[in-house]
Amino acid sequence: MRQALAQPGEASSDFDLNGPQMAGAVSLRPAGVLVPLIEVDGEIRVILTKRASHLKHHPGQIAFPGGKQEDSDADVIEAALREAEEEIGLPRDMVEVLGDLPPHETVSVFSVTPVVARITGPFDRVPEPGEVEEVFDVPLAHLLNPDNYWIEGRRWRGQRRNYFVVPWGPYYVWGATARMLRVLADRLR
């Protein structure tokens, strides 16, 4: 996995499936998200969150733990680790960073770096009530299978916007999270 993550790659974008006419010329803010891999009953799984429904931005959406890089963060990796500790109670000393994926540009004007990491043992998953409604995990094998992804779309700013989805049980994983997972799947194939 470390070798696959070390390979160079192009940045992805929420606009990948829509052409340049939907992308705006804006300055992107750096952010980091953690792609936490944990072994559960002999199976590698990816921890995801369901964002709180009262949030102003992206309420109820499925996301990685993470967020924008603060001035106090040395880099986006530190931002991802800090946010994962705050959002799901993941102690930093239980995280082994394996590498990262190319940045992903979002419609919410972030350049998000997905940081892939192995969680070294079980921990108490504690959703931060101000941001996270639920913490759950999905089998990595499900997320690595390209047949589990498809493209859907909806109207956004007067145009049809297409995006990836990769549902799992009751969870509708779409948009930036699904796109970053698809990049991981392509990278590990």
Buried (B, 14 or more C-beta within 10 A) or exposed (E): BEEBBEEEEEBBBBBBBBEEEBBEEEEBEBBBBBBBBBBEEEEBBBBBBBBBEEBEEBEEBBBBBBBBBEEEBEEBBBBBBBBBBBBBBBBEEBBEBBBBBBBBBBBBEBBBBBBBBBBEEEBEBBBBEEBBBBBBBBBBEBBBEEEBBEEBEEEBEEEEBBBBBBBBEEBBBBBBBBBBBBBBBBBEE
